[in-house]
Amino acid sequence: MALADKRLENLQIYRVLQCVRNKDKKQIEKLIKLGYPELINFTEPIDGLSALHLASVSNDIDMVSFLLGLGAHPDVQDRKGCTPTMRAAELGHELSMEILAKAKADMTIVDNEGKGVLFYCILPTKRHYRCTLIALDHGADVNNITYEGKPVFLKACEEAHDVKDICLTFLEKGANPNAINSSTGRTALMEASREGVLEIVRGILERGGEVNAFDNDRHHAAHFAAKGGFFDILKLLFAYGGDMGLIGMNGNTPLHYAAMGGFADCCKYIAQRGCDLKWKNLEHKTPRAVAKDGGFKAASKEIRRAERTVAKLAKPGVKNPNPLWALRLHDWSVEHEAFLREAFTFVDRGDGVVSKDDFVVVLEERQDFATPEQLLSIAQMHDKSRGGGVNINEFFKGNRYLGKSYVLGSFGPKKKRKGLGKKPKKGKFVLPLPICTIPENAFPRRTDGGPPYYMIETYQNVTDCSRFNRDHPPEHPIQDDSEWYIDEPRKVFANINFITKAGDLASLKKAFEAGIPVDMKDSSYKTPLMTACANGNLDVVKFLLEKGANVNATDNFLWTPLHFACHAGQQDIVELLVKSGAVIDAMSINNSTPLSRAIESCRLDTVKYLLDIGAKFQIENRKGHAAMDVARAYADYRIIDMIKEKIDNLPKPIDNQKLKGKLPKLKSESTDAKKEEETLSSIYAVPAITEEKKLHKDNVVYLNSLITSGYTKKVDITFIPHRIWSPEATTAELIRKRELRRERFTYEVDFEDFMMPFQKNIMEKAQALEASLK
């Protein structure tokens, strides 16, 4: 598999790669037969790609099998040391990877960085998970470590929130639970705790993971769990012997990090489980000072309460009623409750009670941190009457040997008791806005008993697929005689807005020619133009406007197509609607204008266009929010600055008419009155449908009309085909449409998780807020 370094060899390998791209098997066979020996395993001189690399990346399973049949080696490596298996795994091509695995590809090979194939499988998709299973089933090393010292299991735990199933599979296949990054000192347990995935943390600890290992900064798993506010993970770590008072290089304890995030329950728990409450970090701040600086009153209150308890216990002669070993026993027993209940069933008297001796023996055999004397003292606290034994349910609650505020049942939201306290005052009743749809009986039915008129018939090009297709249509209508030997397909009806969203212009044209109004509303009050604007389909918008669609039609929330276009952030559609007569300041049911929708989507170009053509930014919605208020809540600094500049450029009021406080409020009483007076009949208004009455050919009236019109004297030799091929977009045109779609919506439009501008803006702000709280 040496790199091709001669000119002829280079030309031949490039020719082979081109043939692989074009799927030209005959030419490949010819080149392999007549070219250099082992040409199929040669790699091109720049990136070191072989023919099998190219086929694997393309997920062309037919070509992969063909190349393997010609003698291609499945373990050939490129310049980065990657095999075709690694490239297929990286892209989630499970079918190609399975064929390579069956061809006995070596799953233990590593690349130039020491990464095995499992490193390339760590991505949050189902396909990558299946690639992981294939690699593990064929001998991949689950304990593979890079040359920099990072194990593959630790790499997976760094992204545990997204690849939880992969991490659990690694553990089941024998991954080292104490996997550590030799350069940073981080362990897999630390990374899983940082990500907050309880199942992985539990799996590591059950398999012997070191709970108190710390990294180069002296941070251990409890620090990371406290920083993220993962209370359940803190409980689990302490149950397995985790030290809640370990001090990092920066002087921070887990309690400091819990206080930074304002996690009150975590602060309470860590303070009770042995952390030094008065320890100051390098900034000379105690945990309570950190919580106070962050404005977290609940966390500060819990730490202050714990400080008072510690101060009372520090007095001479006072015994701690809640020792650490008892707290750990409680947490450990709750974590292993199912396991312990099963053990207690063998010594149970039948009423959920076991003897003191049996209680001590069962616990002594299954844990090593509490001595027999300590366990006996726990049993005596439960057995107040001699010979009564220990009630198992009471033991798991922990109230008999721990204070009420120390048991795990005291954490979390408090349940309100019935019948206590004053009854809350009844507020003003507000009728919620219903999610309403147009009732089916409001739509006229077809005369033949078919579905409602908003369900339109889809257009189908019926022809002999073995003779004609979109790239090779019939050259003349007479050439396509498939009408005579192919049955007419059954009619298929679909929602007019589903067809609009799909961009099926042929079906829409057929429906409008059959008499369906262009402003036909579906059961959700949406017209085709609204749907096309909401989905950013410019071609459909142009088609509907040419057909006479009402550019100012409203739905049940009084949104116009311009509202939908601004909400989708499509400036070209907005310009087209405005040029077609759309009202710029049309107000919805809550007095929101298209400008507000554009701001919510954080689309600078759309906002600028609307402001330039005179959109009123002083109008307030029903909540009293103007454009500037909406921008501060949804948009970024660019839009805020633009609106602020517009406000600053407003003409100043005359001295004797000074504005007080806010911008001049523009409210339209007429529009509000119209909304109030709108009746149900206008809401349920459905365009009237007029069907043409067709006269039967054997009807006397029809035949008489032909005689009077002189039709019988005419000789017409015109041939009218039964069915005419409707022009369809060719493959090249479809590809071009996809390219234009990517230019409009970015490359993300091809993925399932694609979001329109408004959804994307909201998601980014939510993620930023979540990240700031960590």
Secondary structure as GFF3:
##gff-version 3
##sequence-region A 1 774
A	DSSP	alpha_helix	7	22	.	.	.	ID=ss1
A	DSSP	alpha_helix	25	34	.	.	.	ID=ss2
A	DSSP	three_ten_helix	39	41	.	.	.	ID=ss3
A	DSSP	alpha_helix	51	57	.	.	.	ID=ss4
A	DSSP	alpha_helix	61	69	.	.	.	ID=ss5
A	DSSP	alpha_helix	84	90	.	.	.	ID=ss6
A	DSSP	alpha_helix	94	102	.	.	.	ID=ss7
A	DSSP	three_ten_helix	117	121	.	.	.	ID=ss8
A	DSSP	alpha_helix	126	137	.	.	.	ID=ss9
A	DSSP	alpha_helix	152	158	.	.	.	ID=ss10
A	DSSP	alpha_helix	164	172	.	.	.	ID=ss11
A	DSSP	alpha_helix	188	195	.	.	.	ID=ss12
A	DSSP	alpha_helix	198	206	.	.	.	ID=ss13
A	DSSP	alpha_helix	221	228	.	.	.	ID=ss14
A	DSSP	alpha_helix	231	239	.	.	.	ID=ss15
A	DSSP	alpha_helix	254	261	.	.	.	ID=ss16
A	DSSP	alpha_helix	264	272	.	.	.	ID=ss17
A	DSSP	alpha_helix	287	294	.	.	.	ID=ss18
A	DSSP	alpha_helix	297	313	.	.	.	ID=ss19
A	DSSP	alpha_helix	324	335	.	.	.	ID=ss20
A	DSSP	alpha_helix	337	344	.	.	.	ID=ss21
A	DSSP	beta_strand	353	354	.	.	.	ID=ss22
A	DSSP	alpha_helix	356	366	.	.	.	ID=ss23
A	DSSP	alpha_helix	372	382	.	.	.	ID=ss24
A	DSSP	beta_strand	390	391	.	.	.	ID=ss25
A	DSSP	alpha_helix	392	397	.	.	.	ID=ss26
A	DSSP	three_ten_helix	408	410	.	.	.	ID=ss27
A	DSSP	three_ten_helix	440	442	.	.	.	ID=ss28
A	DSSP	beta_strand	455	457	.	.	.	ID=ss29
A	DSSP	three_ten_helix	477	479	.	.	.	ID=ss30
A	DSSP	three_ten_helix	482	484	.	.	.	ID=ss31
A	DSSP	beta_strand	493	495	.	.	.	ID=ss32
A	DSSP	alpha_helix	496	502	.	.	.	ID=ss33
A	DSSP	alpha_helix	505	513	.	.	.	ID=ss34
A	DSSP	alpha_helix	528	534	.	.	.	ID=ss35
A	DSSP	alpha_helix	538	546	.	.	.	ID=ss36
A	DSSP	alpha_helix	561	568	.	.	.	ID=ss37
A	DSSP	alpha_helix	571	579	.	.	.	ID=ss38
A	DSSP	alpha_helix	594	600	.	.	.	ID=ss39
A	DSSP	alpha_helix	604	612	.	.	.	ID=ss40
A	DSSP	alpha_helix	627	634	.	.	.	ID=ss41
A	DSSP	alpha_helix	637	648	.	.	.	ID=ss42
A	DSSP	three_ten_helix	655	657	.	.	.	ID=ss43
A	DSSP	alpha_helix	669	677	.	.	.	ID=ss44
A	DSSP	alpha_helix	680	683	.	.	.	ID=ss45
A	DSSP	alpha_helix	700	708	.	.	.	ID=ss46
A	DSSP	three_ten_helix	711	713	.	.	.	ID=ss47
A	DSSP	alpha_helix	731	745	.	.	.	ID=ss48
A	DSSP	three_ten_helix	747	750	.	.	.	ID=ss49
A	DSSP	alpha_helix	757	773	.	.	.	ID=ss50
###
